[in-house]
């Protein structure tokens, strides 16, 4: 059904374009805006058909439904990134399209729906784009966690602690003074981890199953929420003086990167796009191999963040975040190594002891990361106050 729909959409788009159809970014001399047919309702129907085709092929892959969903989200980010780049190239080559893009926009749903057919405008609805995606991510992660046996009360406590940790860690480490509130993923992860560890200590059950399900749920929320960072303009890449292929252009003066630098428009490297797609792929792997989710996420995201951090917009906490990412990578390697158990103890199998030791290593790694983060954050804050 999806393949048939995709074929119809792409064929309709080609018929509307006729001789104007082509695969080049650069429009021809007789460039004209096409606003009839399917283009009255969708700005990039060819990319929509491509996304539907990729989504259809996912149903042939023997992975859990949640993993398929995260792959479909990843493909959506990829198609949106391509649409953003395509629109920028057309705007550079054609003044007519540049004027049209100023009216229709080049971010969020405006990448796909023209101004005459907007389905949902978060600015008009009074919602912040970042909050919409973060809320959707929290709901998706919560549903996944409860579907795999986590107590609703534990999930709710984890979300509240994650929000508190995200804001607290941001206040502790930020060097920005023009914003009164902000969020940091590592703070959210630390808060959620503290709740899970406290629950295991209270119940006396160090369960790798609980840890793996919790990590997989966090990756789902993180992957969807990171799209909000892309729309909001936070966590953006390094600013550039001029546009380059596949860079991200922020044309809304209210987006965070423009507010930070006091400009109306910014061009940045696409580090947040790469990170969002990478998180979705890591999330899909965590869901597929749920018994090893903690190790997969620590190694995968630790490596991804170490790479992406060097291309992100510079902040005072770069060294701290890179150190935490390397700590996650080390913790993942420890978790990936099978700890030999001692089967001689009464009531414990070798596997039980190995699981307990692995869980203990993770608890120690999280505790050390929180202590290091707190100490470095206080040092940076005191240094900023002194200057």
N, C-alpha and C positions, 0 to 999 in steps of 0.2 A: 504494500500500500504506500509506504514512504517512497519507494523507488518510483512508482508510477506518478505520485504527486511531484517528486523532484523533476522527473522527465517533462511533465506537463509545464511546470513553472519555467524551466530553462528553455524549452521550445517556444513558449509564449514570449519570453524575453527576446530571443533571437529574432522572432518574426516582427516584434516591435522595432527592433534596432535595424533590421534589414542590412543595407550596405554599410551602416555605421558600426556593425558588430566587428570586434577585433580583440586580440589579446594584449595589445600594447597599452602601456600607461599613457602614451602621448596621443592626444586626440588628433584627428585629421584636420586639414585646412577648413573643410566645410563643416566644422563642428557645430552641432545644434543640440539644444536640450531636448530630450525625449521625455514627454510628460503624459503620454497617452497609453492606453492599454494597461498592462500590469504595472508600468512605471507610475501610474497615478496612485498606486497603493503601496509600492515598495521601491526603495531607491536602488537596491542591489539584488534583484531577483536571481541573477546568475549565481551569486554567492549563497543565497538562500537555498537554491536547488542543490548546490554542492554540499552545504551543511546537512541537508536532509539525506543526501546519498551516503555521506559518512555515517550519519546516525543510523541509517538502515542497515549498513554492514555490521554495526556493533551487535545486532541481534543474532549474528551468526557466530559470535565469539563465545566460547563456553566460560563465561565469568559471571559473578553475581550481578543482579540488577543494579545495585548501588554502584558497582564499579563501572558498568556501562553508562550510568547516568553521569558520573564524573568525567568519563571520556567524551561524552556528548557535550558537556560544559566546556571541556578543553578545546574541542573542535569549534564551538561557538566563539570562544575567545580568539582563536586563530582566524576565523572568517571575519570577525569584527575588526581585528588588527589589519587584515588585508583590505577591508572596506575603507578604513580610516586612511591607510596609505594611498589607496586608489583615488579617494576623494581629494587628498592633498595634491597628488600629481595633476589631476584634472584642473584643480583650482590654480595651480602655478602656470598651466599652459593655456587656460581660457579665462578671460575676465568675466564672461557670462556665467560660467560655472562658479567662479569665486563669489559673484554676487548672490547666486542661488544658495551657496553653502552658508553664507552669512545669515540668510533667512532661515534655512532649514537646520543648521547646526551640523557638527561633525563629532558628536560624542553620544554615548549611551544608545538609546533606541533611535535617536535621530540619525545614526549611521545607516539605518535601514528604512525608516519610515519618513516620507516627505512631510513637509509642514501641513499639507492638506489631509494627511491621513495618520496623524499621531494617535497612537493607542493610549499612551500613558506618559504624562509629563510630570516628573517628580517635583520640578520647581513650582508648577501651577498647583499641584496637589498639596504642597506645603511639606513635603518630605525631603530630607537630605538624602542624596544619592548613596552616600556611604552607609547611612543607617539602614536603608532599604536592603542592601546586599548583606550587611552584617546580620540583620534580623533573619533574612532568608537562610543564611548559613547556619545560624544557631538552631533554627527550627529543623533543618535537614539533619544536622548532627544529633540533635536531641531524639528525633524519630529513629535514627539508626541505632543509637545507644539503647533506647528502650526496646526496640525490636530484638536486640541481642541479649536481653535479660538484665540490663542495668536498672536499678531502682529509680523511679521518677524523682524521688526526693534527692537522691545522690546526683542525678543529672541536673536538677534545678540548682542545687548548691554549687555544682561545678561551674555552671554558667554565671551565677552571681559572683563567685570568687574569681572567675576569669575576667569579668568586667572590672571588678575592683583592682585586680592585679594589673590589668592593661592600663588603667588610668594612673594607678600609683607608680608603676614602673616608668611611665612616660614623664610624670612630674619629677621623678627622681633623676632622670637621665637627660632630659631635654635641655638644650641651650637656647630655645626660642622663648621669647617673652611676649610676642604679640598675640598668642592664643591662650585661652584660659583652660582649654581641655584638649586632650589628645589620647591616643591609644597606642599600645605597643603589643605586638603579638607575643613576644617572649614573656611579657608580664602576664598576659592572659594564660599562656601555657603554664607559667609558674603557679598562678593562683589555682587553676584547675588541678594541676599535679598535687598541690598541697592538700586539696580536698580528698583526692583519691588515696593518697598516702595516709592521711589521717583516718580515713574510713578503714583501710586495711589494718592499721595499727589498732584501731578500736575493736574491730571484729577478730583480730588475730589471724587473719587469712591473707597471706601474701599470694595473690593469684595473678599469674601472668595472663590469664584469660581476661580478667578485669582490666589490666593495663593495656592489653592489645586492643580491646574493644574501645576503651577510652581514647587511645591514640588515634584509631581509625575515625572515630566521631569528630575529634578535633581537626583532623585533616580535611574532612568534608566541609566543616564550617569555615576553615581557613581558606580553602580553595575558592569557595563562593564569595566569602567576604573580601578577598583580595581584589575581586572585580570592582568592589566599591572603592578601593584605594585608587584604582585606575581612573574611575569616573570622578573621584573627589579631587585628585591631583596631589594627594600625599604619597609618600614612598616613591616618588617619581625618580627617573634617572637623572644623570648629569645634564645640565642645561647646555645647549649648543647655540652658537651665534646664528647659524642658518640651518635650513631644513636639509635633511639627508634622507635617503630612502628608508622607509619603515620606522622612522622616528615618530614619536608621539607629540602632537601639537595640542596645546591647551589654549583655547581662544576665549575662554570665559574668565573675565577678570576676577570672579569670585572663587575660582579654583585655588586650592591651597598653595600650589607652587607659585602662582602669580602673586598671591597675597604676600608670600614670604619675601619675594624679590621686588615687590612694588611695581610690577609691570602688568600690561594688559594681555600679553601673549607670550608663551614660552614653547620652545622646542626642546625636547629631552630625549635621551636614549631610551629604548624600549625595555628597560630592565624590569619594570613592574609587570609588563606583559609576559615576558619570559618566565618570571617567577610565578605568576598566576597559572600559566600552562604547566609548569613543572610541578607545582603543588597538586594540581588535578591529576597528573600522571602518577605522582607518588601516592595520592589518596586511592586511586584505582588499584595500585599494587598492594597497598595495605589491606584493602577490602578483599582482594582476591586471595592473598595469603595471610589471612587474619591471624593465624597462630604466630606469625613473625612480624606483626605490624609495628611493634615498638622498635625493633632493630631496623626494619626497612625505613621507617620514618626518620629515625635518628641519623642513619647514614645518608639517606637520600636528601633530606632537607638540610642537614648540616653541610653537605657538599654543595647543594644548590645555593644556600645562603652565603657561603664563603665566596662563591663565584659572583653572585649578583651584588653583594655588598660593595664590591670595588667599583661598580658602575652606577650606584645609586647617588642621589643628591646628597652632598656632603653634610654631615651633622656632627655635633659634638660627641655623640655616642658611637661613632663608627668602630673604634677599637674595641669597645665593650661588646657590641653586637657580633663582631667577627670572632671574638674570643668565645662567646657563648655558642656560636655556630660550630667552632672547632671542638668545643666540649661535647656538643651533641654528637658529632661525628665519632669522637672517641667512645662515648657511651654506647653508640650503636654497634661499634666493633666489639665491645665487651659483651653486649647482648647477643650478637650473632655467633659468638664462640660458645659451643656447648660446654657447660660447666660439669665436670664429672661428679656424680653423686656417690655417697657412701651408703651402700645398701645394708650395712651391718647394724644400723640403729633400728631398734624395735619401733614398729608403726610407721616407718618412713621407707619409701622406695628410693632408689638412686635418682629417679626422675623427679620425685618430690623435692629432694634436697637440692638438685640442680636448679629447679624452678625457684626455690626459695632464695638461693644464692644469687641468681640472676635478678630477681626482684630487689634483693638487698643492694646489689650494685647500682640498679637504676635509682633507688631511693637516695643512695649516697651521691650519685652524679647530680640529681636534681637539687639536693641540699647544698652541695658545693657550688653549683651554678648560681643559686639564689644568694648565697653568702658573698660570692665574688661580685655579682651584679650590684648588690646593696652597697658593698664597700666602695666599688669603683664609682657608682652613682653619687654617693655622698661626697667622694673626693672631687668629682667633677663639679658638683653643685657648689661646694665650698670654694673651689677655684674660681667659678664664675662670679660668685658673690664678692670675692676678694678683688676681682678686676673691675 
